[in-house]
Amino acid sequence: MFVRTIDEEGFVRMARTRDFRPPMPTANLRAYTDADLRAIYRYVRALGPAGAPALAWVPPGRPVSGPVVRFPAPER
């Protein structure tokens, strides 16, 4: 679990500076207050040991295997 490898200050710094791949909401993380980010960090740390790893990232439009969540396309 990534959050187990960094401290709280590192998590806040990472949320402010790192560019994430979809579907991670980079802009949303940067909009949170430091207090919000610290609360997220503490919540995730309180969840306990990590489960099975998530599937590898797949670029948009490429086929995927395994369980997925499909979001509807936005209406235009």
Secondary structure, DSSP 8 states (H G I E B T S, - for coil): -GGGGS-HHHHHHHHHH----TTS-HHHHHHS-HHHHHHHHHHHHHT-S--S-------TTS---S----------
